[in-house]
Amino acid sequence: MTEFLEAAEAVKRIPAGATVYIQGSAGEPTDLVSAIAADPEAGRGCTFVGVAVPGMNRNDYSSLHESARAIAFFGTPDNRDSMASGKTAFIPKQYHALYRYLEQDLDIDVALVSLREGPDGTYRHGFGLDSQSAVLDKAKLVIAEINAGMPDGGSAPPVPADRIDIAVRTDHPGPTLGIGEITPDVQAVADNVAAMIADGDCIQIGIGTLPVALLRALRTKNDLGIHSGMLADGMPELIDNGNANGRRKSIDTGLHVAGVPNGSQALYDWTDGRRDIAWRPISYTHDSAVIGRIDNFISINSGLEVDLFGQLNAETVKGRQISGTGGSVDFMRGAQRSRGGKAILAMTATAARGKVSRIVAGLDPLGITTGLRTDIDHVVTEHGAAHLKNLPVHQRPEALIEIAGPDFREELRDAWHDMTKGLWPG
């Protein structure tokens, strides 16, 4: 029998020293998190774990109590100091492995989630499934915000009322994710990627400004499919205008498959009650075997830098963890299993207002190899596309240098020559 309490009373039920899962993305239970922060005893000795999205979930959970700790899968501005001090432990995980870690490897004492009340006595995942389905059946205590401000999850599977131990009625919007400035260079990258996408392809996009620019560039395409970790701003227009209808998808035909909506309040409102959106957990959206069954699957992701071997760093700058492994490699490898699939890495050629090349001779010694040279088929910048798939190692550098910023090309050629003299032709 579900017990209804106020948030301040509900968090008192969290045992000291518990391992506490907190739902992330738009479904972050912010009233419960605030109640823990306001209670001097709640959170004592606890370890908090969740999939906090950079730029969206802005809490450092290790700060909820002076004796609390946290486990994180992304580095963010909010947890940078606690990672440096050791209060937050960063664990690198590809998304499919992250789900298994929560489901199989980590004991969860308490799960804090957000749900919406359904019409049939059950509860609904209004903000998608993502990772919470990995813990709901194993947590010893489930505390749920029953949020009237959450959209109707539509096709998401219901949660039986008897699975919720304590419920807190709330009514507030979910955290949103802003869209940065779409500069001419960003739009040029998006346009170059769009030229590689054909009618009937099934797309996946990552997080950030570039994916939104790409979605705008796809308005001339037809019969697109969507299978992605997230729904983003720009997708509603493609779906409502008929550019994306899933008609040619080889599985989940006619459905737009995603884990969570990450974006604006307008996006969340648009998802309300839609039955053509199939919310699926990470164990499905990021399963490369599932993705491999989708013909013409196109993964489009970004990163911080790529070297002349085709290796990707999407996580660190000068050794500092500013993001996480995420799901990009899951999708890249799924795209390579797909008949007609493509794994595309898209980014502007330079950063820091043109002062830093994103195409580098070799990754920094403190840099992290997020994606292997075997994971990426195509690299796209505003200067064109380097088609690396099936390209020999000694031909990759020139293909990548040709799409680097013009001011860095000779420097990259000289560096490659110095690095590999006598090892490779050229």
C-alpha positions in Angstrom: 0.0 0.0 0.0 1.5 3.3 -1.1 1.9 5.9 1.7 1.5 9.5 0.7 3.7 12.0 2.5 5.2 15.5 2.1 8.7 15.6 0.7 10.2 16.6 4.0 8.7 13.6 5.7 9.5 11.2 2.9 13.2 11.8 2.9 13.4 11.0 6.6 12.7 7.4 5.6 16.0 7.1 3.8 18.3 5.0 6.0 21.7 6.4 6.9 24.4 4.9 4.8 22.0 3.8 2.0 22.9 3.6 -1.7 20.3 5.9 -3.3 19.5 6.1 -7.0 18.2 9.4 -8.3 16.5 9.6 -11.7 18.1 11.9 -14.1 17.3 14.0 -17.2 13.9 15.7 -17.3 12.6 13.2 -14.7 14.9 14.4 -11.9 12.8 14.4 -8.6 13.9 17.9 -7.7 11.5 18.4 -4.8 12.9 15.2 -3.1 16.5 16.3 -3.8 15.7 19.8 -2.3 14.2 18.1 0.8 17.3 16.0 1.3 19.5 19.1 1.1 17.3 21.0 3.6 17.3 18.2 6.2 20.5 18.0 8.3 20.1 14.2 8.8 18.7 13.0 5.5 21.6 11.7 3.3 23.9 11.0 6.2 26.6 8.5 5.0 24.6 7.9 1.8 26.0 7.2 -1.7 24.0 8.8 -4.4 24.0 7.5 -7.9 22.2 8.6 -11.1 22.6 9.5 -14.7 22.9 13.3 -14.4 22.9 15.0 -17.8 25.5 17.9 -18.1 23.8 21.3 -18.5 20.5 19.8 -17.3 20.8 18.2 -13.9 22.7 20.8 -11.9 23.1 19.2 -8.5 26.3 17.8 -7.0 24.7 14.9 -5.1 27.8 14.4 -2.9 27.0 17.8 -1.3 23.6 16.7 0.0 25.3 15.8 3.3 28.8 16.4 4.5 29.3 12.6 4.9 27.6 11.8 1.6 29.3 10.5 -1.5 28.3 10.2 -5.1 28.9 8.0 -8.2 28.8 9.8 -11.5 29.0 8.8 -15.1 29.5 12.4 -16.5 31.8 15.1 -15.4 29.9 18.4 -15.1 30.7 21.9 -13.8 28.6 21.0 -10.8 30.6 18.0 -9.7 34.1 19.0 -10.8 35.2 20.0 -7.3 33.8 16.9 -5.6 35.5 14.7 -8.3 38.8 16.4 -7.5 38.3 15.9 -3.8 37.2 12.3 -4.1 33.7 12.7 -2.8 32.3 11.9 -6.2 33.6 8.8 -7.9 33.6 8.9 -11.7 33.0 5.5 -13.3 33.5 5.4 -17.1 30.7 3.4 -18.7 29.2 3.2 -22.1 25.5 3.5 -21.8 24.6 -0.1 -22.3 27.1 -1.1 -19.6 25.9 1.7 -17.3 22.4 0.1 -17.4 23.8 -3.3 -16.6 25.8 -1.9 -13.7 22.7 -0.4 -12.2 20.6 -3.5 -12.9 23.1 -6.3 -12.0 26.2 -5.0 -10.2 25.1 -2.3 -7.7 22.9 -2.9 -4.7 20.2 -0.2 -4.5 18.6 0.6 -1.2 16.4 3.5 -2.2 15.2 4.7 -5.6 14.0 8.3 -6.0 11.9 8.6 -9.2 9.3 10.8 -10.9 6.0 9.4 -12.2 2.6 10.6 -13.3 -0.6 9.2 -12.0 -2.4 7.2 -14.6 -6.1 6.8 -15.2 -6.2 3.1 -14.1 -4.7 3.2 -10.7 -1.1 2.7 -12.0 1.7 5.3 -12.6 3.4 6.3 -15.8 6.9 7.3 -16.8 6.1 10.7 -18.2 9.7 11.6 -19.0 10.7 8.3 -20.7 12.3 5.2 -19.3 16.1 5.7 -19.5 17.7 4.0 -16.5 15.0 3.9 -13.8 13.6 0.6 -15.1 17.0 -1.0 -14.1 16.4 -0.3 -10.4 12.6 -0.2 -9.8 12.3 -3.9 -9.3 15.4 -4.3 -7.1 15.3 -1.2 -4.8 14.3 -2.0 -1.2 12.4 1.3 -0.9 10.9 3.3 -3.8 10.0 6.9 -3.2 8.2 8.6 -6.1 7.3 12.1 -6.9 3.8 11.9 -8.4 4.2 15.0 -10.6 1.1 16.5 -12.1 3.4 18.7 -14.2 4.7 15.8 -16.0 3.4 14.8 -19.5 1.5 11.6 -20.0 4.1 9.0 -20.9 1.8 7.5 -23.6 3.3 4.2 -24.6 5.6 3.8 -21.6 4.8 0.7 -19.6 2.8 1.4 -16.4 4.2 1.0 -12.9 1.9 -0.9 -10.6 0.9 1.2 -7.5 2.1 -1.5 -5.2 5.6 -1.0 -6.4 5.7 2.5 -4.9 6.3 2.5 -1.2 6.1 6.3 -0.6 4.6 8.9 -2.9 4.9 12.7 -2.8 2.4 14.7 -4.8 4.2 17.5 -6.7 3.4 19.8 -9.6 6.4 21.3 -11.3 8.1 21.3 -14.7 11.1 19.1 -15.4 14.6 20.4 -15.9 15.2 21.8 -19.4 18.1 21.8 -21.7 19.0 25.0 -23.5 20.0 25.3 -27.1 23.3 27.2 -27.7 23.9 29.6 -30.6 23.7 28.0 -34.0 26.7 29.8 -35.6 27.3 29.7 -39.4 30.0 27.1 -38.9 27.7 24.9 -36.9 25.0 25.1 -39.5 27.6 24.4 -42.2 28.5 21.2 -40.4 24.9 20.3 -40.1 24.3 20.9 -43.8 27.2 18.6 -44.7 25.8 15.9 -42.5 22.3 16.3 -43.9 23.7 15.8 -47.4 24.8 12.3 -46.3 21.3 11.3 -45.1 18.8 9.8 -47.6 15.1 9.5 -47.5 14.1 6.5 -45.4 17.2 6.5 -43.2 16.8 6.0 -39.5 18.6 8.6 -37.4 20.1 8.9 -33.9 21.5 12.2 -32.6 23.5 13.2 -29.6 23.2 16.1 -27.3 24.0 19.7 -28.0 23.5 22.6 -30.5 24.8 20.8 -33.6 22.1 18.1 -33.5 19.4 20.7 -33.3 20.9 22.5 -36.3 21.0 19.1 -38.1 17.3 18.5 -37.5 16.5 21.8 -39.0 18.6 20.8 -42.1 16.5 17.6 -42.5 13.3 19.4 -43.4 13.6 18.4 -47.1 13.9 14.6 -46.3 11.1 12.1 -46.3 10.2 8.9 -44.4 12.9 9.3 -41.9 13.0 7.0 -38.8 14.0 7.8 -35.3 15.8 5.5 -32.9 17.7 7.5 -30.4 18.6 7.8 -26.7 16.8 11.1 -26.6 14.1 13.2 -28.3 15.3 16.7 -28.9 14.0 20.1 -30.0 13.6 20.0 -33.7 12.2 16.5 -33.8 8.5 17.6 -33.2 8.6 19.7 -36.4 10.0 16.8 -38.5 7.4 14.4 -37.1 4.5 16.9 -37.4 5.4 17.8 -40.9 5.7 14.2 -42.0 9.5 14.2 -42.7 9.9 11.6 -40.0 7.2 8.9 -39.9 9.1 5.7 -39.3 7.3 4.2 -42.3 10.5 2.5 -43.7 11.9 1.3 -40.4 12.7 -2.4 -40.5 11.7 -2.8 -36.9 9.4 -0.6 -34.7 7.8 0.5 -38.0 5.8 3.7 -37.6 7.2 4.4 -34.1 9.7 7.0 -32.9 11.9 5.2 -30.4 13.7 7.1 -27.7 14.7 6.9 -24.0 14.0 10.4 -22.7 13.0 13.8 -23.9 15.8 16.3 -23.3 15.1 19.9 -24.3 12.6 22.7 -23.8 9.2 22.8 -22.0 7.6 23.0 -25.5 9.2 19.6 -26.3 7.9 18.1 -23.1 4.4 19.4 -23.8 4.5 18.1 -27.3 5.2 14.5 -26.1 2.1 14.5 -23.9 0.0 11.4 -24.6 1.5 10.6 -27.9 1.3 6.9 -28.8 3.6 7.2 -31.8 6.5 7.7 -29.4 7.8 4.5 -28.0 9.7 5.1 -24.8 12.3 2.4 -24.2 15.0 1.8 -21.6 18.7 2.1 -22.3 18.9 -1.7 -22.5 16.9 -1.4 -25.7 17.8 2.0 -27.2 21.5 1.4 -26.8 21.7 -2.3 -27.7 23.9 -2.6 -30.7 22.2 -5.9 -31.6 18.8 -4.2 -31.7 20.3 -1.2 -33.7 21.9 -3.7 -36.1 18.5 -4.9 -37.1 17.5 -1.4 -38.3 18.5 -1.0 -42.0 20.1 2.3 -42.9 20.7 3.4 -39.4 22.7 6.6 -39.2 24.3 7.6 -35.9 25.4 11.3 -35.6 27.4 12.2 -32.6 30.0 14.8 -31.7 33.1 15.1 -29.6 36.0 17.3 -28.5 38.8 16.2 -30.8 39.7 13.5 -33.3 43.3 12.5 -34.2 44.8 11.6 -37.5 44.3 7.9 -36.8 40.5 8.5 -36.4 40.4 8.1 -32.6 37.9 10.2 -30.7 38.1 12.1 -27.4 34.6 13.2 -26.3 35.3 13.5 -22.5 38.4 15.3 -21.3 40.3 18.6 -21.8 43.9 18.6 -20.6 43.0 15.6 -18.4 40.0 17.2 -16.8 36.8 15.1 -17.1 34.2 17.5 -18.5 31.7 15.0 -19.9 31.4 11.2 -20.0 31.6 8.2 -22.2 27.8 8.4 -22.9 26.1 6.4 -25.5 27.8 7.5 -28.7 30.0 4.4 -29.1 27.0 2.1 -28.6 25.3 3.8 -31.5 28.4 3.9 -33.7 28.8 0.1 -33.3 25.2 -0.4 -33.9 25.3 1.6 -37.1 28.2 -0.6 -38.3 26.1 -3.7 -37.7 23.2 -2.1 -39.7 22.7 -2.9 -43.4 23.5 0.5 -45.1 24.3 2.1 -41.7 26.8 4.9 -41.1 28.6 6.1 -38.0 29.1 9.8 -38.4 31.2 12.1 -36.1 30.3 15.7 -36.6 32.0 18.7 -35.2 33.3 22.2 -36.1 36.9 22.1 -37.2 38.1 24.5 -34.5 37.3 25.6 -31.0 38.1 28.6 -28.9 37.1 31.0 -31.7 39.3 29.4 -34.2 42.4 29.2 -31.9 42.3 25.4 -31.3 42.1 22.6 -33.9 39.7 19.8 -33.1 41.6 17.7 -35.5 44.9 16.8 -33.8 47.9 14.8 -34.8 47.5 12.5 -31.8 45.4 12.6 -28.7 46.9 14.3 -25.7 48.7 11.9 -23.3 46.1 12.9 -20.7 43.3 12.6 -23.3 40.8 9.7 -23.3 40.0 7.6 -26.3 36.2 7.5 -26.2 35.8 6.0 -29.7 38.3 3.7 -31.3 39.6 4.3 -34.9 37.5 1.3 -35.8 34.3 2.9 -34.5 33.9 5.9 -36.8 33.0 5.7 -40.5 32.9 9.4 -41.4 34.1 12.6 -39.8 32.3 15.8 -40.9 33.2 19.5 -40.3 32.2 22.7 -42.0 34.9 22.0 -44.6 33.6 18.7 -45.8 33.6 15.0 -44.9 36.5 12.5 -44.4 35.2 9.1 -45.3 37.4 6.8 -43.1 35.5 3.6 -43.6 37.8 1.0 -45.3 40.5 3.7 -45.7 44.1 2.5 -45.0 45.9 4.0 -42.0 48.4 5.9 -44.1 45.5 7.6 -46.1 43.5 8.7 -43.1 45.6 11.7 -42.1 45.3 13.5 -45.4 41.5 12.9 -45.5 41.2 14.4 -42.1 43.6 17.2 -42.7 41.5 18.3 -45.7 38.6 19.0 -43.4 40.6 20.7 -40.7 40.8 24.4 -40.3 42.9 25.8 -43.1 45.3 27.5 -40.6 46.2 24.2 -39.1 46.6 21.9 -42.1 50.4 22.3 -42.7 51.1 22.0 -39.0 49.1 18.7 -38.9 51.0 17.4 -42.0 54.4 18.2 -40.4 53.3 16.6 -37.1 52.1 13.4 -38.8 55.4 13.2 -40.7 57.5 13.6 -37.6 55.4 11.2 -35.6 55.4 8.3 -38.1 58.5 8.8 -40.1 59.6 5.3 -41.4 56.4 3.7 -40.0 53.8 4.5 -42.7 54.1 5.7 -46.3 54.0 9.4 -47.0 
